[in-house]
Amino acid sequence: PQPSRAPPPCGEVAGMEENKPGTPQGFERFLAENPEVADMNQYWYSPGTAAAILGEVSDLLREGGGKYRVGMISTPSIYFGVDEDLRRSCTLLDFDRKWESDSGFVF
């Protein structure tokens, strides 16, 4: 498939409000509340990389109008960065049971 557009500039997610899930500020909040656990090989994306991925995932889900699902393998920093409405179309496959209370979590 052809890319529909260039990713947003580093540190930006187009069309999203500040301090909400799916924004760089929301991602920063995730980082602050969930430190990496080296014993589980947990290493989060940089804010710029996360913003680019969040932008692509969010655009795909919005444009798809509910016809797409996104599986995220061992990427809770991205999964929880997606806006809650869009996250209903996502599944997080992860080894850390810390996330098991979330309906999209699969161990």
C-alpha positions in Angstrom: 0.0 0.0 0.0 1.1 3.6 -0.6 1.6 5.8 2.3 -1.1 8.4 2.5 1.0 11.1 4.0 4.3 11.8 5.7 4.4 11.1 9.5 3.9 14.2 11.7 6.9 16.1 12.7 8.9 14.6 15.6 7.1 15.2 18.8 3.7 16.0 17.2 0.6 13.9 16.6 -1.7 15.8 14.2 -5.3 16.6 15.3 -5.1 15.6 18.9 -5.5 17.7 22.0 -2.7 18.1 24.6 -2.5 15.9 27.7 -4.9 13.3 26.3 -4.1 9.7 25.4 -2.7 9.6 21.9 -0.6 12.8 22.3 3.0 13.2 23.1 2.0 14.6 26.5 -0.2 11.5 27.1 2.8 9.4 26.1 5.0 11.3 28.5 2.5 10.7 31.2 2.6 6.9 30.4 6.5 7.0 30.7 6.3 8.8 34.0 3.8 6.3 35.5 5.4 3.2 34.0 9.1 3.0 34.3 10.9 0.4 32.1 11.6 -2.9 33.8 14.9 -4.2 32.6 14.3 -7.7 34.0 11.4 -8.0 31.6 13.3 -6.3 28.7 10.9 -3.4 28.7 12.2 -0.5 26.8 9.8 2.3 25.7 10.0 4.2 22.4 11.4 7.7 22.4 8.8 10.4 22.4 9.5 11.3 18.7 9.2 7.7 17.5 6.1 7.1 19.6 4.5 10.3 18.1 5.1 9.0 14.6 3.7 5.6 15.3 0.7 7.0 17.2 0.0 9.3 14.3 0.0 6.5 11.8 -2.1 4.1 14.0 -4.6 6.8 14.9 -4.9 7.9 11.2 -5.4 4.4 10.1 -8.1 3.7 12.7 -9.9 7.0 12.1 -9.9 6.6 8.3 -10.9 3.0 8.5 -14.1 3.8 10.4 -14.0 0.7 12.5 -13.1 -1.8 9.7 -9.5 -2.2 10.9 -8.0 -3.8 14.0 -4.4 -3.3 15.2 -2.4 -5.8 17.1 0.5 -4.5 19.2 3.1 -7.0 20.3 4.9 -6.0 23.5 4.3 -2.3 22.9 2.2 -1.1 25.8 3.7 2.4 25.5 2.1 2.7 22.1 -1.1 0.8 23.0 -1.9 3.1 26.0 -0.9 6.1 23.9 -3.7 5.5 21.5 -6.9 7.5 22.2 -9.3 5.5 24.3 -12.1 5.5 21.6 -9.6 4.2 19.0 -8.0 1.7 21.4 -11.2 -0.4 21.2 -9.9 -1.5 17.8 -6.5 -2.5 19.3 -5.2 -5.6 21.0 -2.1 -5.6 23.2 -0.2 -8.9 23.2 2.2 -8.7 26.2 4.0 -10.8 28.8 3.6 -8.3 31.6 0.4 -9.1 33.5 0.4 -5.5 34.9 -1.9 -4.7 31.9 -4.3 -7.6 32.3 -7.2 -5.5 33.7 -7.4 -3.8 30.3 -10.0 -5.4 28.0 -7.6 -5.3 25.0 -4.8 -7.2 26.9 -3.9 -10.8 25.8 -1.2 -12.7 27.7 
